[in-house]
């Protein structure tokens, strides 16, 4: 079967088409014929090799050639002996630890959810990682309540644009940061206020403290140390005493001294069918729309172009690859 693999670190031309065996299933896995997948920040950092020079390197023991990709949407072709929830022919979406850029992907049963005919594979392939991260950030770790105030950093990005919608649907007052050209986009998602962090000090613009900050903004200092950088320190300044700071970028935030009783948490999304089913329901009901900025074909050149687009600052939402794109 076809797979598209990283054969050397760096940018741009490091992805090649390879022939690899179809994965052998364990008893608890499902074989999915991939129809669509997407690009997430961890994929970009691995592709460039930057993550291997960071304190996170030990969490990514990699060997080339490396098949990237976390999200998958497609059709069930085969199920393991102990799989009871899915059957061949089911349309599904979900996540794998790594390696979705190939024709067939082995996925744990609990890391998938059935998708309705009303959702395209492209919509479903864009959703899993960013929607699950936003969902768990807000409701599991942030414990967001209706009427609370929340600051969402990088509101036009993958996680951010999903979080803006979910927080607003939940009855929160939503403040988001985004570049000026994305302000209308983020407001249409439901944000009550949008601040251009490149032109104003957002910390001085927020006059009433927020209950929760969700930070998915890129910060070079944070990536290098795992500790909150300049953006992170400003985040602390706008959170009320005893509030909550959830970061998906500051992996060492628990080592930061406690500030005014603020609860801090770094996490990475943990896939599970229950959360995925809730996300699918929200998408089906039109309460959550994952914005697809661009779609590229499932070829080596298509994936290279997709990564170039993902690495550009103009991107909104998600960039995906699809077998339906020629």
N, C-alpha and C positions, 0 to 999 in steps of 0.2 A: 504494500500500500504506500501511498505518497505521504511524506512528512516534509515540513519545511523547518530546517534546523539552523541554529547559529553555529557557524564553523570557525569564527574568530571574533574576538571582542573588538568593539570599535564601531565607528560610524563613517560611511554609510553601508558599504556593500558586503555584508557579513552573513547573509542568509542564503541557503542553498536548498534545492529540492533533493530529497533522498528517498530511496526505497527501504522501508523497514518492515519487520514482521507485524502482523495484526496482534495486538496485545492479548495475552492469555488471561482469562478471567479467574479471580478467586471466587469462592462461594458467595461472597457478599457484594460482588461487583456486577455492573451492567455495562454491556458493550454498546456504545452510542456511535452511530454514523454521524460524524460532525457535519453540520450544514453552515454554521456561523460561529465565529469567535470574535474576540476583541483584544485591544491593547490596554494594559494597565500600567501605572507608574513603575511597579516592580519589574515588569518586562523591559521597560526602557532602561532602567538602571543596570539590569543584568546585561542587556545587549551592548551597552557602552562599556561595560566592565567597571563602572564607577562603584557599584555596590561591593565589588571584591576588594576595593581599596578602603572600605569603610569599616567601622566597628561591627557592622552586621555581617561581615564576610563569613564568619563561622556558621551562620544560619543558612548559607547557600553553598553547600559543598557541590560544586558543579564540575562536570567533565564534558569537554567538547567531543563530538558535536552535541549541542543541547537544543532540545525542542522546547520552545517557550510557549506561553499561553496558559491561562487559568480558566477562562470562561468557555463554556461549550453549550450549544443548542443543536439538537438534531433528533434522530429517530432511533429508538431502541432496536437493536438487531438480535441481541442474545442476552440471556440473564444467567447469573450464577445459581448454583444448586439451592442456596438458602434465600434467594431473592423472592419476595412474595408480593411486593407492591407494584412492580412494573412487568410488562409483557412486551414481546416483540411488536413493533408497529406504533408504540406510544411515542408521542411528541414530547420532548423533555428539554429542560435547561438545568444547568448546574455548574459545579466547580470541580477542578482537579488541582492537586498541589502544584503541578507543572506539567505541560506537555499536551496542550489541546490543538496545536497546529498540525493535525494529521487526520487522515481519512476516518479512522476509527479510534475511539478513546475509551479506556476502561475507567469507570466512575463508580465510587461507592454508592450503594443504594440510597443511603440517607443523605447524600450530597446532591440529590436530584429532586425535581418536582415536575409533574405533568403540566404542559402548557396547552391552552385551548387553541382551536383553529383560528380564532380571532387575532391571535398574536403571531406575527411572522417570526421565522427563525432569526432574522436579523435583529428584530426588537429584543427577542429573548437572549440572543448571543451577546448583546450589549449590556445586559442588565445584571447578571449574577454578582460579580464582585462589588461594583459600586453601590448597587441597591442594598445588598446585604450589609456592607460596611455602614452605609447611612442608617439603615434600620437598627442595627445593633448599637451603633453609637448613640442614637437618640433615645431609644426605648429600653435597652438593656443596661448600658453603662451610664447614659446621661439621665435616665428616668424622667424624661421630659413630660411636663404636665401642661394641660390647656391653660392658657393665660400667662405662662412663663415667657420670659424674654431670652432669645438665643442669638448668639453671633456665630455665623457660619463663614469661615474663611474659605476663599476660593469658590465662591458661589456659582460660577459658571463651569467649573470642572466636573469630572465624572462623579465623584462622591458628593461634592458640594451641590450640584444642581438637583440630584436626587434628594438630598437632605432638605433643601429649601422647600420642595414640594411636600415631603412627608411631614415636616415640622408645621407648615401652614395648615395642612389637612388636619393636624392634631390640635389646632387651636392656639398655637404659639404666636408671639410677636417676633417676626423674623428680620434680623439685620444681617446683611451679607456683604462681603467685599468682592469686588471684581473690577477689572479694567473698564474704562469709560465706554468702550465700544460694546461691552457686554451688559451694560446697565438695563437697557430695555428688555433684553432676553431674561435676565434674572428677575426683574419685576414681573414679567409675564408668568414666571414660575410661581409667584406668590410672595416674594420678598416685600416687606413693608418699607425697608430702607436699603439702599445700596450705596456703598462707599468705595471710591477709587483709592485703593491703598498705595498706588504709585504717585498720587498727587496730594493727598492729605494724610495727616496722622489720624488714623481711624480712632485711636484711643482718645483723642481730644474731641472727636465728633460725637461720641456716644456719651450722652449727658446723664443717662440713668443706667446703673449697673445691670448687667445681664445675669440670669441664673445659670446659663450654660454656654460654653464655647465649644464648638466643634472645629478643629483645626486640621485641614488637609492641604494647607498651602506649602509650596516648596520653599525651603529656607536652607541655603547652602551651609550655614553654621550648624543648623540642626542636623542635617544629613551627616556632617562630619563627626559630631560628638554625641548625637542622640538626645542632647539637652535642648530645652527651649532657647531659640536664638532671639534676635531683636523682635520678631513678630510674636514669639512666645511670651516674652517679658511684657509686651503691651497687652497680650491677652489676659495675663494675670491682673493688670491694672483696671480692666473693665468688668471683671467678675465680682459679684457681691460676696461679702464674707460668707463662708460656708457653701459657696456655689460649687460648680463642677466644671472641670476642664478636661475634655476628651480629645486626645491627639492620635492621629493615625500616622504621624511622621516622627514625633519626638519619642523614640523607643526607650530612652533612659530617663523619662520624665519623673519616674518614681524616685530618682536620686536627687531631684531638685528639692531644696529646702521648702518645707510647707509654708505657704503664704496665706495668712488670714483664714485658716481653716478650710481652704479650697481643696476639694477632692480632685485628685488628678488620676488619669488613666490613659495608658497607651494600650492599644489592642490591634489585633488583626482579625478580620472576619472569620468566624467559625461556621462553615457550611452545615446546614441541617434542613431537612425537608419541611419542618413546620414553618420556619421563617421564610423559606423560598415560596411556600404555598401562600403565605400572607402577602408576599410581594407580588406574586402572579395575580392574586385577587385584586390588589390595588391597580395593577396595570390593566387588567381586564375591565375594571370599572372606570377607567380613565382618570384615576386619582394619582397615578404616577406614570409619567411619560419619560422614557429614557431618550434623550436627544441624540440622534445619530448625525454627526457632523459630516462624515464621509464614509463611503463603502468601497472596499477594494477587493479584487479577485484573490482567490486562494491559489496564488502562484508566488514564487520567490520574488519576482519583481513587484508584484502587487503588495506583498508584505513589506518589502523595503519602502515602497512609497507610503504605505500606511504608517510605518514608524516615523518617517520624515514628517508626515502631517501631525502625528501625535506629539512630536517634539517641538512643534511650532507654538508660539504663544497665542496665536489667534484662535486656537481650537476651543470649541464648546462641547460639553458632553463627551461622547465617545466616538472613536474611530474603530470601524469593524472590518473584518474580512468575511467574505461569503462565497460559497460555492455557486450561488445563483448569479454572481457577478462575473461576466466574461470579459 
